[in-house]
Amino acid sequence: MRIFLDGLYRLSGGLAASFLAAIGLSIAAQVVGRQLGYTVDATGFAGFCLAASTFLGLGYSMRHGAHVRVTLVIDSLPPRPKRFLEAWVCLCSFVILSWLTWKAAIFTWQGYVFDEVSPGLMAIPLWIPQTGMVIGLAVLTVAVLDDLIGVLMKREVSYRSAHAS
């Protein structure tokens, strides 16, 4: 199971990086097009890639300790209250992220059912870029659940062990 989850986080991080590369390619296409006298409107595409990259990178960055955390209080606690507080935070985060993922999935599904498209020259069905948001939220939810289980099993959480190395 550990191999599968780590692979899922790496895949999500790799997809986030590929969407960042797509933003760079769209900017390059706009620059080259402008030099050749063509108008290439890739602003909407770049925005969709940015959203996908942001959400798909959440789970990977959490597992590698890259999220901003304020540890002033928790670092001053003894081990048992520290573990309780980390379990509480992971549980609350899991509940909120589960709800958010569910609502985002419903929102994306409704965009698909009602055939919503983006405004502008490139009329892209909105469910396509929104799917990246839903997948990214789902991977982050799994990562938080992974850490919650780790805390309950008295293992070091990923975001702490990532800073130790």
DSSP file with accessible surface (Angstrom, degrees, kcal/mol):
  #  RESIDUE AA STRUCTURE BP1 BP2  ACC     N-H-->O    O-->H-N    N-H-->O    O-->H-N    TCO  KAPPA ALPHA  PHI   PSI    X-CA   Y-CA   Z-CA
    1    1 A M     >        0   0  171      0, 0.0     4,-2.6     0, 0.0     5,-0.2   0.000 360.0 360.0 360.0 -38.1    0.0    0.0    0.0
    2    2 A R  H  >  +     0   0   94      1,-0.2     4,-2.7     2,-0.2     5,-0.2   0.903 360.0  50.4 -61.4 -41.2    2.9    2.4    0.8
    3    3 A I  H  > S+     0   0  143      1,-0.2     4,-2.2     2,-0.2    -1,-0.2   0.919 111.2  49.0 -64.1 -42.5    4.3    1.9   -2.7
    4    4 A F  H  > S+     0   0  132      2,-0.2     4,-2.4     1,-0.2    -2,-0.2   0.936 113.1  46.1 -62.0 -48.4    1.0    2.6   -4.3
    5    5 A L  H  X S+     0   0   20     -4,-2.6     4,-2.5     2,-0.2    -2,-0.2   0.924 112.6  49.0 -64.2 -44.1    0.4    5.8   -2.2
    6    6 A D  H  X S+     0   0   51     -4,-2.7     4,-2.4     1,-0.2    -1,-0.2   0.893 111.9  50.5 -62.8 -36.9    3.9    7.1   -2.8
    7    7 A G  H  X S+     0   0   26     -4,-2.2     4,-2.8    -5,-0.2    -1,-0.2   0.894 108.6  52.2 -64.9 -39.3    3.4    6.4   -6.5
    8    8 A L  H  X S+     0   0   45     -4,-2.4     4,-2.5     2,-0.2    -2,-0.2   0.927 110.7  47.1 -62.2 -44.7    0.1    8.3   -6.4
    9    9 A Y  H  X S+     0   0    2     -4,-2.5     4,-2.5     1,-0.2    -2,-0.2   0.911 113.8  47.8 -64.9 -41.1    1.8   11.3   -4.8
   10   10 A R  H  X S+     0   0  145     -4,-2.4     4,-2.8     2,-0.2    -2,-0.2   0.906 111.5  50.4 -65.5 -42.3    4.6   11.2   -7.3
   11   11 A L  H  X S+     0   0  108     -4,-2.8     4,-2.6     2,-0.2    -2,-0.2   0.932 111.4  48.2 -60.5 -45.3    2.2   10.9  -10.3
   12   12 A S  H  X S+     0   0    4     -4,-2.5     4,-2.2     1,-0.2    -2,-0.2   0.922 113.1  47.7 -62.6 -43.1    0.2   13.9   -9.0
   13   13 A G  H  X S+     0   0   13     -4,-2.5     4,-2.3     2,-0.2    -2,-0.2   0.894 111.3  51.4 -64.9 -38.3    3.4   15.9   -8.6
   14   14 A G  H  X S+     0   0   42     -4,-2.8     4,-2.2     2,-0.2    -2,-0.2   0.899 109.3  49.6 -65.3 -40.3    4.6   14.9  -12.0
   15   15 A L  H  X S+     0   0   71     -4,-2.6     4,-2.1     2,-0.2    -2,-0.2   0.904 109.2  52.7 -64.4 -39.5    1.3   16.0  -13.6
   16   16 A A  H  X S+     0   0    8     -4,-2.2     4,-1.8    40,-0.2    -2,-0.2   0.930 110.0  48.3 -60.3 -43.6    1.5   19.3  -11.7
   17   17 A A  H  X S+     0   0   57     -4,-2.3     4,-2.2     1,-0.2    -1,-0.2   0.891 108.7  53.7 -65.1 -38.1    5.0   19.8  -13.2
   18   18 A S  H  X S+     0   0   60     -4,-2.2     4,-2.1     1,-0.2    -1,-0.2   0.873 106.9  51.4 -67.0 -34.6    3.8   19.0  -16.7
   19   19 A F  H  X S+     0   0   70     -4,-2.1     4,-1.6     2,-0.2    -1,-0.2   0.858 107.9  52.7 -69.5 -32.9    1.0   21.6  -16.4
   20   20 A L  H  X S+     0   0   99     -4,-1.8     4,-1.9     2,-0.2    -2,-0.2   0.911 109.1  49.7 -64.0 -41.2    3.7   24.1  -15.4
   21   21 A A  H  X S+     0   0   59     -4,-2.2     4,-2.5     1,-0.2    -2,-0.2   0.886 106.5  55.9 -63.8 -37.4    5.6   23.2  -18.5
   22   22 A A  H  X S+     0   0   21     -4,-2.1     4,-2.4     2,-0.2    -1,-0.2   0.862 104.0  54.1 -63.8 -34.7    2.5   23.6  -20.6
   23   23 A I  H  X S+     0   0   28     -4,-1.6     4,-2.3     2,-0.2    -1,-0.2   0.938 108.8  48.8 -62.9 -45.1    2.2   27.1  -19.3
   24   24 A G  H  X S+     0   0   40     -4,-1.9     4,-2.5     1,-0.2    -2,-0.2   0.908 111.4  49.6 -60.5 -41.9    5.7   27.8  -20.4
   25   25 A L  H  X S+     0   0  125     -4,-2.5     4,-2.5     2,-0.2    -1,-0.2   0.888 109.4  51.4 -65.1 -38.7    5.0   26.3  -23.9
   26   26 A S  H  X S+     0   0    8     -4,-2.4     4,-2.0     2,-0.2    -2,-0.2   0.900 110.7  48.5 -67.4 -36.7    1.8   28.4  -24.2
   27   27 A I  H  X S+     0   0   87     -4,-2.3     4,-2.4     2,-0.2    -2,-0.2   0.929 111.4  50.0 -66.6 -42.7    3.8   31.6  -23.4
   28   28 A A  H  X S+     0   0   49     -4,-2.5     4,-2.9     1,-0.2     5,-0.3   0.907 109.3  52.1 -61.7 -40.3    6.5   30.6  -25.9
   29   29 A A  H  X S+     0   0   46     -4,-2.5     4,-2.7     1,-0.2    -1,-0.2   0.896 109.3  49.9 -63.7 -38.0    3.8   30.0  -28.5
   30   30 A Q  H  X S+     0   0   34     -4,-2.0     4,-2.3     2,-0.2    10,-0.2   0.919 112.6  46.6 -66.3 -42.2    2.4   33.5  -27.9
   31   31 A V  H  X S+     0   0   71     -4,-2.4     4,-2.1     2,-0.2    -2,-0.2   0.944 115.7  44.4 -65.4 -48.4    5.8   35.1  -28.2
   32   32 A V  H  X S+     0   0   83     -4,-2.9     4,-1.7     1,-0.2     6,-0.2   0.929 113.3  51.7 -63.9 -43.0    6.7   33.2  -31.4
   33   33 A G  H  <>S+     0   0    7     -4,-2.7     5,-3.4    -5,-0.3     4,-0.4   0.913 108.8  50.7 -59.6 -41.7    3.2   33.9  -32.9
   34   34 A R  H ><5S+     0   0  175     -4,-2.3     3,-0.9     1,-0.2    -1,-0.2   0.898 108.7  51.6 -64.0 -39.6    3.6   37.6  -32.1
   35   35 A Q  H 3<5S+     0   0  156     -4,-2.1    -1,-0.2     1,-0.2    -2,-0.2   0.816 112.4  46.5 -66.2 -30.8    7.0   37.7  -33.9
   36   36 A L  T 3<5S-     0   0  120     -4,-1.7    -1,-0.2     2,-0.2    -2,-0.2   0.384 122.5-104.4 -92.9   1.7    5.5   36.0  -36.9
   37   37 A G  T < 5S+     0   0   68     -3,-0.9     2,-0.4    -4,-0.4    -3,-0.2   0.620  80.6 123.4  88.3  13.5    2.4   38.3  -37.0
   38   38 A Y      < -     0   0  160     -5,-3.4     2,-0.7    -6,-0.2    -1,-0.3  -0.837  58.1-131.8-107.6 147.8   -0.1   35.8  -35.6
   39   39 A T        -     0   0  137     -2,-0.4     2,-0.6    -3,-0.1    -9,-0.1  -0.865  21.9-174.1 -98.5 118.3   -2.3   36.2  -32.6
   40   40 A V        -     0   0   57     -2,-0.7     2,-1.1   -10,-0.2    -6,-0.1  -0.954   7.2-162.8-112.4 109.8   -2.2   33.2  -30.3
   41   41 A D        +     0   0   64     -2,-0.6     4,-0.2     1,-0.2     3,-0.1  -0.785  33.3 143.7 -96.5  94.9   -4.6   33.6  -27.5
   42   42 A A     >  +     0   0    9     -2,-1.1     4,-2.7   -16,-0.1     5,-0.2   0.157  35.4 107.3-114.6  16.9   -3.5   31.0  -24.9
   43   43 A T  H  > S+     0   0   93      2,-0.2     4,-2.2     1,-0.2     5,-0.2   0.930  82.4  45.9 -63.3 -45.1   -4.3   33.0  -21.8
   44   44 A G  H  > S+     0   0   42      2,-0.2     4,-2.3     1,-0.2    -1,-0.2   0.923 113.2  50.6 -63.2 -41.6   -7.4   30.9  -20.9
   45   45 A F  H  > S+     0   0   78      1,-0.2     4,-2.4     2,-0.2    -2,-0.2   0.923 109.9  49.9 -61.4 -44.4   -5.4   27.7  -21.5
   46   46 A A  H  X S+     0   0   19     -4,-2.7     4,-2.3     1,-0.2    -1,-0.2   0.891 109.4  52.4 -63.7 -37.3   -2.5   29.0  -19.3
   47   47 A G  H  X S+     0   0   38     -4,-2.2     4,-2.2     2,-0.2    -1,-0.2   0.908 109.5  48.3 -64.3 -41.4   -5.0   29.8  -16.6
   48   48 A F  H  X S+     0   0   52     -4,-2.3     4,-2.5     1,-0.2    -2,-0.2   0.899 111.5  50.5 -65.0 -39.7   -6.5   26.3  -16.7
   49   49 A C  H  X S+     0   0    3     -4,-2.4     4,-2.8     2,-0.2    -2,-0.2   0.884 108.6  52.6 -65.1 -37.6   -3.0   24.8  -16.6
   50   50 A L  H  X S+     0   0   96     -4,-2.3     4,-2.6     2,-0.2    -2,-0.2   0.926 110.2  47.4 -64.2 -43.9   -2.2   27.0  -13.6
   51   51 A A  H  X S+     0   0   41     -4,-2.2     4,-2.5     2,-0.2     5,-0.3   0.938 114.1  47.0 -62.6 -45.5   -5.3   25.7  -11.7
   52   52 A A  H  X S+     0   0    4     -4,-2.5     4,-2.8     1,-0.2     5,-0.3   0.931 113.3  48.8 -62.4 -44.0   -4.5   22.1  -12.6
   53   53 A S  H  X S+     0   0   12     -4,-2.8     4,-1.5     1,-0.2    -1,-0.2   0.914 111.4  50.1 -62.8 -42.0   -0.9   22.5  -11.5
   54   54 A T  H  < S+     0   0   76     -4,-2.6     4,-0.4    -5,-0.2    -2,-0.2   0.954 117.2  37.8 -62.1 -51.7   -1.8   24.2   -8.3
   55   55 A F  H >< S+     0   0   59     -4,-2.5     3,-1.0     1,-0.2     4,-0.5   0.895 114.9  52.5 -71.9 -39.6   -4.3   21.5   -7.2
   56   56 A L  H 3X S+     0   0    4     -4,-2.8     4,-0.5    -5,-0.3   -40,-0.2   0.788 107.9  54.1 -67.8 -24.2   -2.4   18.5   -8.5
   57   57 A G  H 3X S+     0   0   16     -4,-1.5     4,-2.5    -5,-0.3     5,-0.2   0.581  86.5  84.6 -84.6  -7.6    0.7   19.6   -6.6
   58   58 A L  H <> S+     0   0   41     -3,-1.0     4,-2.1    -4,-0.4     5,-0.2   0.931  91.6  42.2 -63.6 -49.9   -1.1   19.9   -3.2
   59   59 A G  H  > S+     0   0    0     -4,-0.5     4,-2.2    77,-0.3    -1,-0.2   0.924 116.6  48.5 -64.9 -44.4   -0.8   16.2   -2.1
   60   60 A Y  H  X S+     0   0   89     -4,-0.5     4,-1.0     1,-0.2    -2,-0.2   0.935 112.9  47.2 -61.9 -46.3    2.8   15.9   -3.3
   61   61 A S  H  <>S+     0   0   28     -4,-2.5     5,-3.0     1,-0.2     6,-0.5   0.866 110.5  52.7 -68.6 -32.1    3.9   19.0   -1.6
   62   62 A M  H ><5S+     0   0   19     -4,-2.1     3,-1.7    -5,-0.2    -1,-0.2   0.941 107.5  51.1 -65.7 -44.3    2.2   18.1    1.6
   63   63 A R  H 3<5S+     0   0   37     -4,-2.2    -1,-0.2     1,-0.3    -2,-0.2   0.712 111.9  48.9 -66.2 -19.4    3.9   14.7    1.7
   64   64 A H  T 3<5S-     0   0   99     -4,-1.0    -1,-0.3    -3,-0.2    -2,-0.2   0.185 116.5-110.7-106.3  15.1    7.3   16.5    1.2
   65   65 A G  T < 5S+     0   0    5     -3,-1.7    -3,-0.2     1,-0.1    -2,-0.1   0.740  78.3 128.6  69.6  25.7    6.8   19.1    3.9
   66   66 A A      < +     0   0   70     -5,-3.0     2,-0.2    -6,-0.2    -4,-0.2   0.499  40.4  99.1 -94.1  -4.3    6.5   22.0    1.5
   67   67 A H  S    S-     0   0   63     -6,-0.5     2,-0.3    -5,-0.2    -9,-0.0  -0.578  85.2-104.1 -79.8 148.0    3.2   23.4    2.9
   68   68 A V        +     0   0  146     -2,-0.2     2,-0.4     2,-0.0    -1,-0.1  -0.552  46.1 178.1 -72.8 127.1    3.5   26.4    5.2
   69   69 A R        -     0   0   82     -2,-0.3     2,-0.8    -4,-0.1     0, 0.0  -0.997  27.8-142.0-132.5 137.8    3.0   25.3    8.8
   70   70 A V        +     0   0  132     -2,-0.4     4,-0.3     1,-0.1     3,-0.2  -0.883  27.2 169.3 -98.1 110.1    3.1   27.3   12.0
   71   71 A T     >  +     0   0   41     -2,-0.8     4,-2.3     1,-0.2     5,-0.2   0.199  39.1 111.6-109.8  15.4    4.8   25.0   14.5
   72   72 A L  T  4 S+     0   0  144      1,-0.2     4,-0.5     2,-0.2    -1,-0.2   0.924  88.5  32.4 -58.2 -45.0    5.4   27.5   17.3
   73   73 A V  T >4 S+     0   0   96     -3,-0.2     3,-1.1     2,-0.2     4,-0.4   0.949 119.0  50.1 -78.0 -49.4    2.9   25.9   19.7
   74   74 A I  G >4 S+     0   0   13     -4,-0.3     3,-1.1     1,-0.3    -2,-0.2   0.846 106.1  55.9 -65.2 -33.0    3.1   22.3   18.6
   75   75 A D  G 3< S+     0   0   78     -4,-2.3    -1,-0.3     1,-0.2    -2,-0.2   0.732 104.2  55.2 -70.9 -19.3    6.9   22.1   18.9
   76   76 A S  G <  S+     0   0   91     -3,-1.1    -1,-0.2    -4,-0.5    -2,-0.2   0.511  91.2  95.9 -91.0  -1.7    6.7   23.3   22.5
   77   77 A L  S <  S-     0   0   53     -3,-1.1    -3,-0.0    -4,-0.4    -4,-0.0  -0.543  80.7-108.0 -88.1 152.1    4.4   20.5   23.5
   78   78 A P     >  -     0   0   79      0, 0.0     4,-2.3     0, 0.0     5,-0.2  -0.276  44.9 -94.8 -66.6 164.4    5.4   17.2   25.1
   79   79 A P  H  > S+     0   0  107      0, 0.0     4,-2.5     0, 0.0     5,-0.2   0.861 119.0  49.6 -54.4 -44.3    5.1   14.1   22.9
   80   80 A R  H  > S+     0   0  216      2,-0.2     4,-2.3     1,-0.2     5,-0.2   0.959 114.9  40.8 -67.9 -50.4    1.6   12.9   24.0
   81   81 A P  H  > S+     0   0   58      0, 0.0     4,-2.8     0, 0.0     5,-0.2   0.879 114.3  55.9 -63.2 -32.5   -0.2   16.2   23.6
   82   82 A K  H  X S+     0   0   55     -4,-2.3     4,-2.6     2,-0.2    -2,-0.2   0.942 108.7  46.2 -62.1 -45.2    1.7   16.9   20.4
   83   83 A R  H  X S+     0   0   76     -4,-2.5     4,-2.5    -5,-0.2    -1,-0.2   0.911 113.0  50.3 -64.6 -40.3    0.4   13.6   18.9
   84   84 A F  H  X S+     0   0  147     -4,-2.3     4,-2.6     2,-0.2    -2,-0.2   0.937 112.1  46.9 -62.5 -46.2   -3.1   14.4   20.1
   85   85 A L  H  X S+     0   0   56     -4,-2.8     4,-2.7     2,-0.2     5,-0.2   0.912 112.5  49.2 -65.5 -40.8   -3.0   17.8   18.5
   86   86 A E  H  X S+     0   0   10     -4,-2.6     4,-2.6    -5,-0.2    -1,-0.2   0.905 111.8  49.2 -65.7 -38.2   -1.6   16.5   15.2
   87   87 A A  H  X S+     0   0   15     -4,-2.5     4,-2.7    -5,-0.2    -2,-0.2   0.921 111.8  49.5 -64.9 -41.3   -4.3   13.8   15.1
   88   88 A W  H  X S+     0   0  140     -4,-2.6     4,-2.7     2,-0.2     5,-0.2   0.928 112.4  46.6 -63.0 -45.3   -6.9   16.4   15.8
   89   89 A V  H  X S+     0   0   70     -4,-2.7     4,-2.7     1,-0.2    -1,-0.2   0.923 113.8  48.3 -65.0 -43.2   -5.6   18.7   13.0
   90   90 A C  H  X S+     0   0    4     -4,-2.6     4,-2.6    -5,-0.2    -2,-0.2   0.909 112.4  49.4 -63.7 -40.5   -5.3   15.8   10.6
   91   91 A L  H  X S+     0   0   75     -4,-2.7     4,-2.4     2,-0.2    -2,-0.2   0.943 113.3  45.3 -64.4 -47.7   -8.9   14.7   11.4
   92   92 A C  H  X S+     0   0   43     -4,-2.7     4,-2.5     1,-0.2     5,-0.2   0.917 114.5  49.3 -61.7 -42.5  -10.4   18.1   11.0
   93   93 A S  H  X S+     0   0   44     -4,-2.7     4,-3.0    -5,-0.2     5,-0.2   0.910 110.2  51.1 -62.9 -42.1   -8.4   18.6    7.8
   94   94 A F  H  X S+     0   0   54     -4,-2.6     4,-2.5    -5,-0.2    -2,-0.2   0.922 111.0  47.6 -61.8 -44.0   -9.6   15.3    6.5
   95   95 A V  H  X S+     0   0   87     -4,-2.4     4,-2.2     2,-0.2    -2,-0.2   0.947 115.5  44.4 -63.8 -47.4  -13.3   16.1    7.2
   96   96 A I  H  X S+     0   0  108     -4,-2.5     4,-2.7     1,-0.2    -2,-0.2   0.930 115.4  47.5 -64.3 -44.7  -13.1   19.5    5.6
   97   97 A L  H  X S+     0   0   24     -4,-3.0     4,-2.9    -5,-0.2     5,-0.2   0.871 109.5  53.7 -66.9 -35.1  -11.1   18.2    2.5
   98   98 A S  H  X S+     0   0   41     -4,-2.5     4,-2.3    -5,-0.2    -1,-0.2   0.939 111.9  44.9 -62.3 -45.8  -13.5   15.3    2.1
   99   99 A W  H  X S+     0   0  155     -4,-2.2     4,-2.6    -5,-0.2     5,-0.2   0.935 114.6  48.5 -62.5 -45.8  -16.5   17.7    2.0
  100  100 A L  H  X S+     0   0   70     -4,-2.7     4,-2.6     1,-0.2     5,-0.2   0.908 111.6  49.2 -63.3 -42.0  -14.6   20.1   -0.3
  101  101 A T  H  X S+     0   0   21     -4,-2.9     4,-2.4     2,-0.2    -1,-0.2   0.923 111.7  49.5 -62.9 -43.3  -13.6   17.3   -2.7
  102  102 A W  H  X S+     0   0  165     -4,-2.3     4,-2.3    -5,-0.2    -2,-0.2   0.937 113.1  45.7 -61.3 -47.3  -17.2   16.0   -2.8
  103  103 A K  H  X S+     0   0  100     -4,-2.6     4,-2.6     1,-0.2    -2,-0.2   0.893 112.5  50.8 -66.1 -38.8  -18.6   19.5   -3.5
  104  104 A A  H  X S+     0   0    9     -4,-2.6     4,-2.6    -5,-0.2    -1,-0.2   0.892 109.6  51.1 -65.8 -37.4  -16.0   20.1   -6.2
  105  105 A A  H  X S+     0   0   34     -4,-2.4     4,-2.6     2,-0.2    -2,-0.2   0.917 111.1  47.5 -66.3 -41.4  -16.8   16.8   -7.8
  106  106 A I  H  X S+     0   0   53     -4,-2.3     4,-2.7     2,-0.2    -2,-0.2   0.931 112.1  50.5 -63.6 -44.0  -20.6   17.6   -7.8
  107  107 A F  H  X S+     0   0  101     -4,-2.6     4,-1.9     1,-0.2    -2,-0.2   0.925 112.6  46.4 -59.4 -44.1  -19.7   21.1   -9.3
  108  108 A T  H  X S+     0   0   12     -4,-2.6     4,-1.8     1,-0.2    -1,-0.2   0.911 111.3  51.6 -66.9 -41.9  -17.6   19.5  -12.0
  109  109 A W  H  X S+     0   0  160     -4,-2.6     4,-2.8     1,-0.2    -2,-0.2   0.909 108.5  51.4 -61.9 -42.1  -20.2   16.9  -12.8
  110  110 A Q  H  X S+     0   0   90     -4,-2.7     4,-2.8     1,-0.2    -1,-0.2   0.891 106.7  54.2 -63.9 -37.2  -22.9   19.6  -13.1
  111  111 A G  H  <>S+     0   0    0     -4,-1.9     5,-2.3    -5,-0.2     4,-0.2   0.878 111.2  46.5 -62.0 -35.7  -20.6   21.5  -15.6
  112  112 A Y  H ><5S+     0   0  120     -4,-1.8     3,-0.9     3,-0.2    -2,-0.2   0.935 113.4  47.1 -69.4 -47.8  -20.4   18.3  -17.6
  113  113 A V  H 3<5S+     0   0   80     -4,-2.8    -2,-0.2     1,-0.2    -3,-0.2   0.913 117.5  41.9 -63.1 -42.5  -24.2   17.6  -17.5
  114  114 A F  T 3<5S-     0   0  146     -4,-2.8    -1,-0.2    -5,-0.2    -2,-0.2   0.386 107.5-126.7 -89.5   6.0  -25.1   21.2  -18.4
  115  115 A D  T < 5 -     0   0  113     -3,-0.9     2,-0.2    -4,-0.2    -3,-0.2   0.890  37.3-174.0  53.4  48.5  -22.3   21.4  -21.1
  116  116 A E      < -     0   0   78     -5,-2.3    10,-2.3    -6,-0.2    11,-0.5  -0.529   1.4-167.0 -73.8 138.2  -20.7   24.6  -19.7
  117  117 A V  B     -A  125   0A  71      8,-0.3     6,-0.1    -2,-0.2     5,-0.0  -0.892  24.5-101.1-125.2 157.2  -17.9   26.0  -21.7
  118  118 A S        -     0   0    8      6,-2.4     2,-0.1    -2,-0.3   -74,-0.0  -0.417  38.3-114.2 -73.8 149.4  -15.3   28.7  -21.0
  119  119 A P  S    S+     0   0  122      0, 0.0     3,-0.2     0, 0.0     2,-0.2  -0.403  74.3  49.8 -77.1 161.0  -15.8   32.2  -22.4
  120  120 A G  S    S-     0   0   65      1,-0.2     3,-0.0    -2,-0.1     0, 0.0  -0.574 107.0 -44.7 109.2-171.7  -13.4   33.5  -24.9
  121  121 A L  S    S+     0   0  141      1,-0.2     2,-1.0    -2,-0.2    -1,-0.2   0.854 125.4  58.7 -68.2 -38.2  -12.0   32.3  -28.2
  122  122 A M  S    S-     0   0   76     -3,-0.2     2,-1.6   -81,-0.1    -1,-0.2  -0.810  74.0-161.7 -96.4  98.3  -11.2   28.8  -27.0
  123  123 A A        +     0   0   66     -2,-1.0    -3,-0.1    -6,-0.1    -2,-0.1  -0.609  19.8 176.3 -82.6  88.5  -14.6   27.4  -25.8
  124  124 A I        -     0   0   37     -2,-1.6    -6,-2.4    -5,-0.2     2,-0.1  -0.782  39.5-107.5 -95.0 133.0  -13.3   24.5  -23.7
  125  125 A P  B >   -A  117   0A  38      0, 0.0     3,-1.5     0, 0.0    -8,-0.3  -0.418  28.9-137.5 -56.4 126.3  -15.8   22.4  -21.7
  126  126 A L  T 3> S+     0   0   33    -10,-2.3     4,-2.0     1,-0.3     5,-0.2   0.742  95.6  70.7 -65.5 -21.6  -15.2   23.6  -18.1
  127  127 A W  H 3> S+     0   0   84    -11,-0.5     4,-1.4   -16,-0.2    -1,-0.3   0.813  90.1  64.4 -65.9 -24.7  -15.4   20.1  -16.7
  128  128 A I  H <> S+     0   0   86     -3,-1.5     4,-0.7     2,-0.2     3,-0.5   0.978 109.9  32.8 -66.4 -55.5  -12.0   19.3  -18.3
  129  129 A P  H >> S+     0   0   20      0, 0.0     4,-0.9     0, 0.0     3,-0.6   0.858 115.7  59.5 -69.9 -28.2   -9.9   21.8  -16.3
  130  130 A Q  H 3X S+     0   0   29     -4,-2.0     4,-2.1     1,-0.2    -2,-0.2   0.784  92.9  67.2 -68.7 -24.5  -12.1   21.3  -13.3
  131  131 A T  H 3X S+     0   0   47     -4,-1.4     4,-2.8    -3,-0.5     5,-0.2   0.885  95.0  56.4 -62.8 -36.7  -11.3   17.6  -13.2
  132  132 A G  H <X S+     0   0   12     -4,-0.7     4,-2.4    -3,-0.6    -1,-0.2   0.891 106.5  50.6 -60.6 -37.9   -7.7   18.6  -12.3
  133  133 A M  H  X S+     0   0   41     -4,-0.9     4,-2.6     2,-0.2    -2,-0.2   0.937 111.6  46.8 -64.7 -45.5   -9.0   20.4   -9.3
  134  134 A V  H  X S+     0   0   25     -4,-2.1     4,-2.5     2,-0.2    -2,-0.2   0.931 113.8  47.1 -64.7 -45.3  -11.1   17.5   -8.2
  135  135 A I  H  X S+     0   0   83     -4,-2.8     4,-2.6     2,-0.2    -1,-0.2   0.929 112.5  50.2 -63.1 -43.3   -8.2   15.0   -8.6
  136  136 A G  H  X S+     0   0    0     -4,-2.4     4,-2.3    -5,-0.2   -77,-0.3   0.914 111.7  47.6 -61.6 -42.4   -5.8   17.3   -6.8
  137  137 A L  H  X S+     0   0    6     -4,-2.6     4,-2.5     2,-0.2    -1,-0.2   0.901 111.3  51.6 -64.9 -39.2   -8.2   17.7   -3.9
  138  138 A A  H  X S+     0   0   38     -4,-2.5     4,-2.4     2,-0.2    -2,-0.2   0.923 110.1  48.4 -64.5 -41.6   -8.8   13.9   -3.8
  139  139 A V  H  X S+     0   0    8     -4,-2.6     4,-2.5     2,-0.2    -2,-0.2   0.919 111.8  49.7 -66.2 -40.1   -5.0   13.2   -3.7
  140  140 A L  H  X S+     0   0   16     -4,-2.3     4,-2.5     2,-0.2    -1,-0.2   0.916 109.7  51.9 -63.5 -39.8   -4.6   15.8   -0.9
  141  141 A T  H  X S+     0   0   13     -4,-2.5     4,-2.4     1,-0.2    -2,-0.2   0.925 110.5  47.7 -62.2 -42.6   -7.5   14.2    1.0
  142  142 A V  H  X S+     0   0   52     -4,-2.4     4,-2.8     1,-0.2    -1,-0.2   0.907 110.4  52.6 -64.3 -40.0   -5.8   10.8    0.7
  143  143 A A  H  X S+     0   0    0     -4,-2.5     4,-2.2     2,-0.2    -2,-0.2   0.904 110.2  47.4 -64.2 -39.8   -2.5   12.3    1.9
  144  144 A V  H  X S+     0   0    7     -4,-2.5     4,-2.6     2,-0.2    -1,-0.2   0.918 112.6  48.9 -68.1 -41.5   -4.1   13.8    5.0
  145  145 A L  H  X S+     0   0   60     -4,-2.4     4,-2.8     2,-0.2     5,-0.2   0.911 108.7  54.9 -62.2 -40.1   -5.8   10.5    5.7
  146  146 A D  H  X S+     0   0   12     -4,-2.8     4,-2.1     1,-0.2    -2,-0.2   0.924 111.3  43.7 -57.6 -45.9   -2.4    8.8    5.2
  147  147 A D  H  X S+     0   0    4     -4,-2.2     4,-2.7     2,-0.2    -1,-0.2   0.874 110.4  55.3 -70.2 -35.9   -0.9   11.1    7.8
  148  148 A L  H  X S+     0   0   15     -4,-2.6     4,-2.5     2,-0.2    -2,-0.2   0.946 109.8  46.2 -61.0 -45.5   -3.8   10.7   10.2
  149  149 A I  H  X S+     0   0   76     -4,-2.8     4,-1.8     1,-0.2    -2,-0.2   0.913 111.4  53.3 -62.9 -39.9   -3.4    7.0   10.1
  150  150 A G  H  <>S+     0   0    3     -4,-2.1     5,-3.3    -5,-0.2    -2,-0.2   0.913 109.5  47.6 -61.1 -42.3    0.3    7.5   10.7
  151  151 A V  H ><5S+     0   0    1     -4,-2.7     3,-1.7     1,-0.2    -2,-0.2   0.929 111.5  50.1 -64.4 -44.4   -0.3    9.6   13.7
  152  152 A L  H 3<5S+     0   0  116     -4,-2.5    -1,-0.2     1,-0.3    -2,-0.2   0.804 110.3  50.4 -66.1 -27.2   -2.8    7.1   15.2
  153  153 A M  T 3<5S-     0   0  116     -4,-1.8    -1,-0.3    -5,-0.2    -2,-0.2   0.256 119.6-113.1 -92.4  10.6   -0.2    4.3   14.6
  154  154 A K  T < 5S+     0   0  159     -3,-1.7     2,-0.3     1,-0.2    -3,-0.2   0.806  70.6 138.3  62.2  36.3    2.4    6.5   16.4
  155  155 A R      < -     0   0  108     -5,-3.3     2,-0.2    -6,-0.2    -1,-0.2  -0.705  63.7 -92.8-100.8 161.9    4.5    7.0   13.3
  156  156 A E        -     0   0  118     -2,-0.3     2,-0.1     1,-0.1    -5,-0.0  -0.540  45.8-115.7 -72.0 134.5    6.2   10.3   12.3
  157  157 A V    >>  -     0   0    1     -2,-0.2     4,-2.4     1,-0.1     3,-0.8  -0.377  21.5-116.8 -72.5 153.2    4.0   12.3   10.0
  158  158 A S  H 3> S+     0   0    8      1,-0.3     4,-2.2     2,-0.2     5,-0.2   0.870 111.4  55.0 -61.0 -40.1    5.3   12.9    6.5
  159  159 A Y  H 3> S+     0   0   14      1,-0.2     4,-0.6     2,-0.2    -1,-0.3   0.764 112.7  44.0 -71.4 -20.8    5.5   16.7    6.8
  160  160 A R  H <> S+     0   0   40     -3,-0.8     4,-1.3     2,-0.2     3,-0.3   0.887 113.4  48.5 -84.1 -44.0    7.7   16.4    9.9
  161  161 A S  H  X S+     0   0   55     -4,-2.4     4,-1.1     1,-0.2    -2,-0.2   0.822 106.0  59.6 -67.9 -26.6   10.0   13.6    8.6
  162  162 A A  H  < S+     0   0   29     -4,-2.2    -1,-0.2    -5,-0.2    -2,-0.2   0.866 106.6  47.0 -68.4 -33.7   10.4   15.5    5.3
  163  163 A H  H  < S+     0   0  128     -4,-0.6    -1,-0.2    -3,-0.3    -2,-0.2   0.773 104.8  61.2 -76.8 -24.2   11.9   18.5    7.3
  164  164 A A  H  <        0   0   90     -4,-1.3    -1,-0.2     0, 0.0    -2,-0.2   0.813 360.0 360.0 -72.2 -28.5   14.2   16.1    9.3
  165  165 A S     <        0   0  131     -4,-1.1    -3,-0.0    -3,-0.1     0, 0.0  -0.139 360.0 360.0 -90.2 360.0   16.0   14.9    6.2
